[in-house]
Amino acid sequence: MTAAAFRGARRLPGTLVFGAVVVGAFIVLAVLGPWIAPFDPDMFSVRSRLLPPSTTHWFGTDEFGRDVFSRVLAGAHYSLLMGFGATSLSLLFGIPLGLIAAFDRGAVGETIMRAVDVLISIPPILLGLLVLAVTDPALWKTIIAVGLVYVPIMTRIVRSVGLGLLAEDFVQAARARGERAAWILAVEILPNAWPPIIVETALRITFAILLGSALSFLGLGAQPPASEWGLMIAESRPFIDRAPWIGLMPGICLCALLISVNLLGEGLRELLDPRLAGRG
């Protein structure tokens, strides 16, 4: 059994393994961050202001003497919560809307797709700003805003997949048996649509994290003294010449997380797409 499992693991795409390991490491750090952080991420220390990286402060300290390494650990859960929370919200609304638009070729489907076309034409960052401009900034509001931004994109993707599956013989057989539309969508279409949806979900997490960090950078996401990475980068701007490590360290972690999630999505695409099954 162990040898068989090992041989199966060797057939997995390298991008999938590497991305899963790095993303898993970030998840572990996000969960254990409050317990393994060497300092309180919000503790001020006037005597420790703007210290460079050292054996005591691995990532240095910021303008308030706060340990940057501890703040980076504490901020990991913000980015992961943004990515997974916003993407889950986009799936919650995008999947049913996409399936309905694929199945209904009448007024309902057309109305959904025309609304999707209008929303997709608006740049995501601008749409996020429009959603957040009417309320006070807060992290949970940013998650909702980012999730709503990607609902139209997810709807279009699910509709495209659904249209292809509707032409398959097993769907035609279900229609011939007189099955209801809800049953066909839930039992015949959705289970077979999951592979491309899973791949798109992994990639959408990347965009959600990036957009959430951009909104926090603009002051519309997490608010001080939160240790969200985008906010940390924004707060480091006045000290970029004297203490570049304040913004450099969260920036590196943000890039590493985005790249690893992208690799995870690419690996899932190679694994689930039969046309790429033997490419590794």
Secondary structure, 3 states (H helix, E strand, C coil): CHHHHHHHHHCCCHHHHHHHHHHHHHHHHHHHHHHHCCCCCCCCCHHHCCCCCCCCCCCCECCCCCEHHHHHHHHHHHHHHHHHHHHHHHHHHHHHHHHHHHHCCCHHHHHHHHHHHHHHCCCHHHHHHHHHCCCCCCHHHHHHHHHHHCHHHHHHHHHHHHHHHHCCHHHHHHHHCCCCHHHHHHHHHHHHHHHHHHHHHHHHHHHHHHHHHHHHHCCCCCCCCCCCHHHHHHHCHHHCCCCCHHHHHHHHHHHHHHHHHHHHHHHHHHHHCHHHCCCC
